[in-house]
Amino acid sequence: MLNILINYFVGKGLGIEMKYKFIDVVDISKLQNLMDEFYNITGICNAVLDPGGNFLVHSRWQDICSKFHRRNFFTEKRCSISENIDENFFINTVKSGQRYVMRKCLNGLMMIATPIIVDGKHLATMFLSQFLTSKPDFKYFRHQAERFGFNADEYLTALTRVPVISEDEIGTNLNFLVQLAEMISDLGLKQIKLEQSEEAMRRTKENLEILVQERTAQLAEINKKLHRDIARRKKAEEALKKSEKYLRRITENMLDTVSESDLNGVFRYVSPSHKNVLGYEQEELLGRSIFEFIHQEDKDRVLSAYSRAVRTNLVGRAEYRYRHADGHYVWLETIGKVIYDEKGEKCGAIFSSRDITRRKEAEKAIRQSEEKYRNLFETMKQGVVYYDTEGRVISANPAAEEILGLPLEEVKGRVIADLPVKAIREDGSFISAENYPAVISMKTGREIKNVVMGFLNSKGRIHRWANVNAVPWFREGEDRPYQVYTTLEDITERKQWENEMARLDRLNLVGEMAAGIAHEIRNPMTTVRGLLQVMAGKTEFNEYKQQFELMIEELDRANAIITEFLSVAKNRPLELKMQNLNSVIKAIYPLIQADAMETNKYVTTNLKSIPDLLLNGKEIRQLVLNLSRNGLESMDPGGNLNISTYVENNEVVLAVKDEGQGIAPEIQERLGTPFLTTKSRGTGLGMVICLNIANRHNASIDFETSAAGTTFFVRFKLKG
């Protein structure tokens, strides 16, 4: 923005030719002391620049700019963008009658500028910058600090040191400084004008004496010049004869063709080079129409260009095919211009033509190559994204759009930090914009290979997994990349397969454990539990009754875990019969409602009309209970759990929605892993059982989660 204001104020907008410099009329050291005192009093950064953009006077920068904004890759770019705001905006603002121009930069600070006018001339520009016109929005600046990796506390501390001054006050301060500077300048200017007036008087006297001497010498020189002109004219006539001879030699041997026609396009002159280029002798063309030899597909276009050139008196240019004497066509590029006779009337046109057949063939080959590359780029399965030196997206192919989950229109021209897409590593941690392979490759000039990234959708879930490589491209002789070529290989299916194999391995382990230890543990546990019940019933052990009940409770909990082990491990035939999912939900609704009431929570249902399904009632009850209890346990008192059913896309959908805190990103991808639990007394097998029940019913389970809660969807396919 400084450059725009300087260009405007130095005279481009004011239309004034400067005669004096600011440093000629002002004591800069004294003005510097004045501006330093102004900074010490107000804390406002200030500067005075000459028309060339050079600093004559300036105070130091605010810490928030010097220590943060100008030291970060992205905020520095925002500063650069702010300094290149549309010039017309500032010109129109000053022309509208405002004395100064005020603007906010993209990093949130303000600046104001006004010209210093002395004797009607713009000699310098006064700037006040790095201040605020209202109390800072700490929430906005904290968010900005987190976004660009600043230390938030240090950043906000620097923010508190930025002066806050209303627009009226800053305008008043600026006007005061400008008027003071203009007053000092006027005093200096008056002294300069006085000295110049005395000097002008002395020079006028000297000039009169010199003028008399010069006039006398001029008269003598005019006499000599007359004699020289006569001799020069004779030489010019001789040179003209030689020039005509040279011109004739050039036209007879040139590679391009030159021709002249009347206004109807009939040849009146053709250069001998027509024989070499087109195979015609001069006499074969004279008296014939130029347009007679033009390819039929090009004739209308050339006639139109010729008519337009004759009508407008402008130089015409055209590329077209012209028939060679042996019958094939040659591509010509022709430039034509109307010529006039001695009376100043149009009498014809002159043309210069060049054979561009090889160039046209090369252009065709390039177009075919580009089309081949474009087809390959747009149809390849591997995603490709190009970035420029600023980290902005230049182009991306359809495969990259699919992997990123965004169309090219939403990412083209935007820097990585501003892209509406987030990515995570395999461990679930987020990848900042500065750690993207393309940014690292652009900064270091190194090739970055095999970075596995998970791209999230708008709901915060994994959209695609990709193996990313970034390759920098250099121009010859340069050591900084001018472009980065990034490839994205979609490995979503591979990751899903790896996760499924890991899950199956864990389930197999659970099954082996359940089968191996369940009966061996249950028998002694049953004996111990019975003895504890007997002892708890005896009066002499009343003082230990609470401890007995605790031990029995823990034994029951261990037995429940073993039961869930066995449920996961069983691979028995499933007995299915046609029944309605709504009937199963209504049967267990009182049980779910009782669980909710114990913790001061609520349960609602929204059961739409749905067709009957082949179900195992016992397992579906277990599925609904597990999902409902998980939802109830995730909510605070007063929360509501909603159970709904409906038909969608030829599927019967069971939806269980809670109002909890949502599922953490690092947990989402591991749901269904045995023993994974966030509950203090959970077994980590409930979701495993739900997934197994869904699989045995040829159903699928997915979910949506946010800070407002989580909804689990169980989708049963309908036949037909």
N, C-alpha and C positions, 0 to 999 in steps of 0.2 A: 504494500500500500504506500510506503514511503516513496518508491519510485514513481508511482502514478501521481501523487500529490506534487512531487518536485517537478515532473514534466509539465504539469498543468500550471502551477504557480509561477514557474520561471518565465512565463511569457507566452506559452502555447495557447493558454486560454485567455490571457489578458491582452495579447497582441501588442506588447510593448518591447521596443528594442532598447536594451539597457546600455547606459553610457557610463555609469559609475558602479563600482563594486562596493559591497557592504563594508569590506575591510578598509576601504578608502575613507569612509565617513564615520566609522565607529572605532573606538579604542577597544579592541577585542579582549584584552586582559581585564579591563575594568568590567566589561559586560559579563565575562566569565565569573568574576567575583560576585556580581549581582545575581547571576543565575544560581551560583553555589549557595548563596544566602537564601534564595527563594526555595531551593531544595531542602536546606536545613530547617526552614520554617514550616514548609508544607509537606515535605516528604514526596513531592511529585517529581518524577523524572522529566527532564526537559532537554531541549536541544535547539540550536539554530543552525540551519544548513544553507550554503550558498546555492546559486542556480545549478551548479554542477553536481549537487548532491554531496558536497564535502562538508564535514562537521566543522563549524567555526567555534561553537560552544556546545558543551554537553555535560550532563551530570551522569552519575552511575546508574546501572539498571537495578530493578527490584530483584531480590533473591529468588522469587518464584520463577522469574524468567531465566536469570543467569545460571541457576543451579538445577533447574528442572526442565522447563519447556525447551530450552536450547540444547539440552544434553540427551534428549530422547529421540530416537529415530522417527517415531510417529508424530510426536508433538512438534518436532522441528519441521516436519512436512506440513503440519497444520499452520505453523507460523508462515511458511513460504506461501501457502495457499492464501492466507489472510493478506499477505503483502501484494497479492496480484488480483485484488478485487477490481471489477469493471471500472475502467477509467471514466466512462460516461456518467456514472453515478456521482462522482466528485465534481465533475465539470458542471453538471446540471444543478448541483446543490449550491455552488458558489454563485452561478448565474442567477439563481432564484432570489438572491439578496442576502443570504446568510454570510456572516463574516468569517465563520470557521466551519470546518468539517469534522464531525465526530464519528467514530466507527468502533465496533467491538470485534476483537480477533476471535478465531475459532477456539482458542484456549480460555476465553472468558474475560480478558482484560480490555480496557478501553484506551483509545488514543484520540487526540484532537490536534488539528493543525490549522494555521492561518497565515496568509502572506504578510510580510512587512513591506509596506508601500512608502516609498520616500520620493517626494516630488513627482508623484504620479507614476513612479516606476517600481516594479517588483524587484527588490534587491536581495531578499532572503525569505526563509520560511521558518516560523516558530512552531515547535512541536512540544506538546505535553503528552506523556504516555505512561502506561503501566499503572493505571489507577482504576477505581470502580466508582460508579455513580450511585450505587445503592449497596446496602449491606450484602456481603457475599453469601451465596447459597452454599453453605458448608456441605449439605448432602450432595449437591451436584459436584463440588470439587473433590469430595471424598471418593465419589464414584469414579471421577476422572483419575484420581491417584491410583485407585485399585485397577482401573482399566489399563493404565500404562506402566504399572509396576513401580510407582513412586512409594517411598516411605510416607504413609498417610499422615502420621503425626508431624513429621518434619515439613511435609508439603503444606498442611493446614496452618502450621506455625508461620511459614513464609507468607501464606495468604493473609494472616492477620496483620502483617506489616505493610500490606498494600493499602495506601490511603483511600478512604471512601469520601468522595466529594460530589455533591449534586451537579447536574449539568449546568445549572445557572451559575453556581459558584466557580466551576472550572472555566466556564466561558468568561466570567468576570476576571478571574486570575489571568487568563490568556490575554484578554483585551488590555488589562493593565500592563502586562509585560510588553505587549506589542506597541502600545502607545508610548511607553517609556523608551523602548528601543527606537521608535520612529522619531521621538523628540530629540534623543541624542544624535540620531542620524541627520535630522534637519539642521542642527547646529553645526555639525561637521560639514554638511553639504554647503551651507551658506559660506563658510570659510573657503571651501574649495572653489565655489563660483566666483568669489571675490578675486582670488588669485588667478583664476582662469580669465576673468575679464581684463585684468591688467596685462596678462600674457597675450590675449587676443589683440589688444591695442598695439602692442609692440610688433606682433606678427603682421598686422594689417599694413603697417608702414613699410616693413621689409618686403611684403608681397607686392605692393604697388611698384616699388623699384625693380623688383625682379620681373614683373609683368611687362614693363616697358622694354626691358632687355630681351625678354623672350619673344615679344611681338616683332621686334626688329629682326631677330634671328629667323622667325617663321617666314617672313616675307622673302628672305634670301633663300630659304630652303624650298619654298614653293617654286621659285624660278628654276632651281636645280631639278626638282621633281618633274617639271614639264618635259625637260630634256630626257630624263630617265624613262618617263612613260612612253615616249615615242619609240625609244629603243626596245622597251619591254614588249610593246605591241608587235613589233616585227618578230621578236623571238617567239611570242605566243602563236603567231600564225604558222611559224615553222613547226612548233611543238604539236599544233593541231593536226597538221598533215601527218606527222609521225604517229600520233595517237590513233588516227583513222587507220593507218597501216597496221599497227599492233592489234587493234580491235578486229580487223578483218582476219588476221592470222589466228587470233583466239577463237573466234566463232567457227572458223573452218576446222579447228583441231580439238575443240572442247569435247568432254565426255557427256555433259548435259546437252539437251536440245533447246534451241531458242527459236520462237516463231512469232509471226505477227499476222493478225487477221483483221477483217473489217468488222463492223458491228453485228453482222449476221453470222460471224464465225467462219468466214471463207478465208483460206490461207492466202496471204499476200507475200509472205517471206517465210522460208524455213532454212535453218542452218544446215550445213553439210553433215553435222553429227547425227541427223536423222537416219542416215544410211547405217551407221554403226549400231545405233540403239534400236531402230525399228525396221531396218532393212529396205527403206524407200529411198529412191533418188529424189532430188529436189523437185524435178519436173513432174514426178508422179503425184505430188501433193498440192502443188500450186493450183489455185482455182477450185479446189475441192473443200468441202465442209470439214471442219475439225471433228464434228460430232458423228460423222459418217463411220469412223473407225472405233468408236467407243463401244464396249460390251453392252448388250441390250439391258442387262440388269442394273447397270450403273448410269445409263444415259439420262434418265429423268433427274437423278440427283445432280449430275454435272451441269445439265441445262439450267436447273434451278440456281445453282451456285454462280453460274455465269451471268444469269439475268440479274441476280442480286448485286453482283459486283458492278455491273454496268449502271444499275439504278442508283446505287449508293456512293459510287466513286471510290469504294474501299478495295484494298487488296484482297483478291479471292484465292482460296486454297482448296485443293481437292485431291483425293486419292481414288484411282479408278483403273480399270483394265482396258488396254488399248491393243487393237489387232496388229500383230506383226505381219510383215510382208509374206512370210511363209505360212500364215494362217493361225498360229498359236497366239495366246494373249500375254501381254507383258503388263505388270503393275507399274503405273507411273504416279509420281507425286508432282503436281503442277501448281505453280504460283502465277497468277495473272493480274494485270493492272490495266485500267483504261488509259488510252493515250488521246491527245488532243492535237488538232491542226493549228495552223498559224492564226486562225480566227478565234481560237480558244474553244472550239466546238469538238465534241466527242467524234472521233473518226475511226476508232478500232480498239484493239487490245494487243498487248504483248505478253507472251507466255514463256516461262522457263520450266522445263520438265526434266525429271530424273528417274532413272530405272530403279525401282525399290522392290523388285521381285524377290530377291534373296531375303530382304528384311521381312517381307510379308510371309515368306515360307518359315522364317525363324520364329516370327510371332505366332504363327499357327502351331508350330511344334511346341512352343512354350505354353500356349493355351491348352493343348492336349495333355501336356505334362502336368499342368496345374489342375486340370480336371481329374486326371488319374489320381493325383495326390489328394485332392479334396474328397473324392469318393472313398479312398482308403481311410482318410482321417475320420470321415463321418460314419463309416460302417465298421471300423475295427472295434472289437470287444473291449480292448484296453482303453481306459479313460486317459485323455491327454489335456493338459492345461498349460498355456503359455503365460508367463508373467514378464512385465518390463522391468527396467532398472528401479522404478519406484515401488515395486511390489504389486502393481495393478494387474488385474486379469486382462489379457489381450484377447484370448479366444479359448474355447473349450469344445470338445466334440460331444455328441449325444451320450456316449458311454460315460463321460465325466459328469455330465448333468445328472444322469441316473444315479451314479455313486454318491454325488454330493447332495442329491435330492433337491436341486435348485435349477431352474432354467438359466441359460446363458444371459438373458436380459437382466436378471437380478444380480449377477456377479461381474459382468463385463465393466471394466473401468474402475472397479472398486479395489482398494488395498485389502490385504488379507485381514488386517485388524478390524475392518468394517464389514466383513462378509457375514451374512446372517446364518452361519453354520458353525457348530462347535465340534471338536474332536477330542477323543480320549485315547490313552495308551491301553495296552492289554491289561494293565493292573487297575484300570478304571480311573486313573488320575487324568485331569484335563490337560490339554496341550495348549500353551499360550501361543499367540500369533508369532512372537519372536522365535519360537522353537519349531515352527513349521519347516519342513525340509526345503521348500522353495526360498524362504527368507535366509536360512543358514547358508544355502548354496550361493545366493546372491551376495551375501556379506563376505564369505570366505573364498568364493571362487572354486570350491571343491564340489565334487559329485557326491551326493548323499544317497545311500542305497538301503533298500529293504527296511523301511520304517513302517511298522504296522500301526495303522490308525483306524479308530472306530468313529464314523461320522454319525452324529445324533440328529434325529428329526425334531420337529417343533415341540413334540411332547417329551423330549429328553431321553428317548429310547434309541437304541442302536438302529440306524437305517441301513448302513452298509459297513462292512470291514474291508479295508483295502491295504495292499502292500504298495508303499509309495516310494518312488525314486525321483530325484531331482538332478538335472544335468545343466550346468551353466554353459552358455554359448558366448564366445569371444569374437570380436572383430580382430583382423590381423594387426599386430602391433600394439594392441591394448591389453592391459592386465586386469581390467574390471569387466565382468560380464555385462552384455547389453540385453540379455534375455535369459530366462530360465525355462527349461522344458521339463515338465513334471508328468510322470506316468502314474496311473492308479490302476492296479490290478485288483479286481473284485475277488476277495477271498471269503465272502460271507458264507457260502456253502461249506467251504473247508472248515471255517471256524465253527459252524453249527455242527458239522460232522464230528470235529474234535471234541466239542462240548458234550455231544450226545454219547460218544464212545466213553468219555470220562464218567458221565452219569451212569451209563450201563455197567461200567466196571464197579462203581460204588454200590449200585443196586445189587450186583452179583455178590459183592463182599458182604452186604447186609444179609442177603439170603443165606449165604454159607454160614455166617455167624448165627443167624436165627435157627437154622436147621441143626447146627452143631451143639448149641448151648441151651436152647429154650427148655427142653424137657429136663435136662440135668439140673438146671437152676430152679425150675418151678417146684419140683418135689420137695427139696429141703425147705424152700420158702414157705410152702403150704404148712409143713410141720411146725416151723418156727412161728408162723402167724397163729396157728391153733393154740400152741402153748402160751403165747402172749395173751390171747383172748381169755384162756382159762385163768392165768395168773391175775389178769386185770379184774376178774370177777370175784377174787378172794379178798375178804375184808382186811387181812393182814398186809395186803399190798396196796391199800388205798392211797397211801402217800406217793406211790409210783405210778398211779393210774394215768396221769397226764403223759409221763414218759412212755408208757405202754402204747397209748393211743398214737403218739408221734411215730413210734417204731412201726405200728401197724399201717399207718398212713404211708410211710416211706416204702414199706413192703408192697402195698397196693400200687403205688406209683411205679415201682420197679416191674411189677407184674403187667401194668398197662404198657410199659415200654416194650416188654417181651411180646405182648399181644400185637403191638404195631409192627415189631420185627416180623412176626409170622404173617401179618397181613401183607407186608411188602414182598415177602418171599414166596407166598402161595402162587401157584400157577395152575389152579384148578379150573375145570370147565365152568363157564359162566351160564347160569340159568336165567334166561331173559324171557319176558312176556310183555305183551302190549299193555301199556298203562300210560296214564297222563302225568307228566312232570308236575303240573299244578297240584294234583292230588297228593303227591309225595310231600310237596312243600307245605300244604295245608295241614297234613298229618303231624308234622314235626314243628309247626309254627309255635304252638304253646310252649314247647321245650326251649326254643330259641328265645321266645319272649321272656320266659322265666330267667334265663341266663342274663338277659339285658337288664331286667328289673333289679337284679341283685347289685348291679353296679350303677344304677340310676341312668340307664341308657334306654334308647327307644328302637323299635323295629317296625318298619312299614313294608307293605307288599304292593306290587302293581303287576298282577298276573293277567296277561292278555289271553285271548282264546288261541290255543295251540293244538296241533294234532297229537294223537297218541304216538308213543315211541316204544321200541323194544328196550326195556330197562330191567335191571336187577334192582328191585326196590330197596333192599338192604344196603347195597353199595351206594346208590344215589343218595339215600338218607345220610350215609357217612360223609359223602362228598359235600352236601349242602351244609351239614353241621360243621365240618372242618372250616369251610370258607366263611361261614357266618361267625363262628367263634374267633377266627383270626381277625375279622373285621371289628368285632366288639372289643377285643383286647387292644386294638390299635387306637381306640378313641378315648377321649376324656369324658367324664360324666356330662350328661346332657346331649351327647352326640346321637345321631340317628343312622341306623343301618337300613338300607332299602334292598329288598329282594324283588326282582322283576323277571318276567318271561315274555318273549315275543318271537315272531317269525321274521327272519331277515335273510335275503339271498339264499332261499331254499334251505335254511337252517333254523332249528329251534334254538334260541339263545337264552341261557340262564345268566343273569347279571346280578352280582352281589356288590353293592356300592357302600363304602364306609366314608366317614368324615375325619379320618385320622390325619397324620402328618405326611403321608406318602412314603414310598419305598426309596431308600437311599440308592443312588446310582451304582455304588459298588456292590449292592445286594441284588439288584435287578437281574443282572446276567447270570447269577448263581442260584436263582430260585429253582427248587426241585432237587437241590443237592442234599443227600442224606446228612442229617445231623446239623444242617445249617439252620440256626434259629437266632432271633433277637430277643426271645423271652427268657426271663431268669429261670423259669422252671419248664421250658419247652424241651421236647425231644428232638426236634428238627426232622420229624418224619411225616408230619401232617400233610405238607404239600406234596411229598413223594407219593403218599397214598392217593391224594387227589389226582395226580397225573396218571398213576396206574389205573385208577377207576375210569378216567376219561379215555385212556388208550383202549381199555377192554370194551368200551362202548363206542369205539370208532369216533370219538369226539376230540376236540382240541381245546386247550386253555390258553388264553392270552389276557393281558391286563393293560389298563391305562392308569398312570399315577401322576400326582402333582402334590404341591403343598396343601391343596384343599381336600385330598383324600385319594383313595384307590378304588378302582372298579375291576373285578375279575369277571371275565366272560367265558362261559363253557358253551361251546357250539356243537350241537348234535346235528349230524347230516340227515336230511330227509331223502328217502329213496325216490327215484323217478326223476 
